[in-house]
Every structure is written in structure tokens, then in C-alpha cells.
Amino acid sequence: MPMAATEIEAMIVAAIPDAHVEITDLAGDGDHYAARVVSETFRGVPRVKQHQAVYAALGGRMGGVLHALQLTTATPD
């Protein structure tokens, strides 16, 4: 069963409360998403660690319920 974009966003915000999250369904199938996550907590943190924080927020759903996530992380301007 695919994951809803709203569920992905809620899980990320629950783990990274100041995050601004934009989710795009890339294929219209609920399995392939792009996410842009902007958070002040990413400032000074290597991109790999930023991505790991987002994947951790998804609680092991990557590769299972959530098939693919194209991830972009950033700090606020």
C-alpha cells in the first residue's frame, strides 16, 4: 500500500519540527516522491547527515512502503 504525501510530511515535521516540507508525487502512484526539506537545524551539518535525519524520520519505511524518495535538503535563506 502506497504512502500518502501528507503522511510523509507529517513524519518529517514530527522529527524535525522547524522543517518546511514540500512533497511532489513524481509518478502519480504514491510510491515515487520528491521531497524538499528546509530546516535551520541543517545549518553546518553535512548533506549526508541531513539526508540521514530525514530518512530516520521516516522510521524505516524507505524501500518498503515508500519505494523511492528523491531528497533535497537545505537551510533557510
C-alpha positions in Angstrom: 0.0 0.0 0.0 1.5 3.4 -1.0 2.2 6.2 1.5 0.3 9.4 1.3 2.3 12.6 0.8 0.6 14.1 3.9 1.9 11.2 6.0 5.5 11.6 4.7 5.3 15.4 5.5 3.8 14.7 9.0 6.5 12.2 9.9 9.3 14.6 8.8 7.8 17.5 10.7 7.4 15.4 13.8 11.1 14.6 13.8 12.3 18.0 12.6 9.7 20.4 14.0 11.0 23.6 12.2 11.1 21.9 8.8 9.3 23.3 5.8 8.5 20.3 3.7 7.3 20.2 0.0 6.3 16.8 -1.3 5.8 16.0 -5.0 4.3 12.7 -6.3 6.6 12.1 -9.3 4.7 9.2 -10.9 1.2 9.7 -9.6 1.4 6.2 -8.0 2.0 7.1 -4.3 5.3 5.2 -4.5 7.7 7.7 -6.1 8.1 11.1 -4.4 10.4 14.1 -4.3 10.8 15.9 -1.1 12.4 19.3 -0.4 13.1 19.8 3.3 14.3 23.1 4.6 15.4 23.4 8.2 17.6 25.7 10.3 18.8 22.6 12.1 20.6 21.6 8.9 22.9 24.6 9.1 26.5 23.5 9.4 25.5 19.8 9.1 27.0 17.8 6.1 24.4 16.9 3.5 24.8 13.2 4.1 23.8 13.8 7.8 20.9 16.0 6.7 19.6 13.2 4.5 20.1 10.6 7.2 18.0 12.7 9.6 15.1 12.8 7.1 15.4 9.0 6.4 15.4 8.4 10.2 12.2 10.5 10.5 10.6 8.0 8.1 11.1 5.2 10.5 12.4 2.5 8.2 9.7 2.9 5.6 12.2 3.6 2.8 12.4 0.7 0.4 9.3 -0.8 1.8 6.0 1.2 2.0 7.8 4.2 0.5 9.6 2.9 -2.7 11.5 5.9 -3.8 12.2 9.4 -2.4 14.2 12.0 -4.3 15.5 14.1 -1.5 16.7 17.7 -1.4 17.7 19.4 1.9 18.6 23.0 2.5 18.8 25.7 5.2 16.6 28.8 5.0 18.0 31.7 3.0 
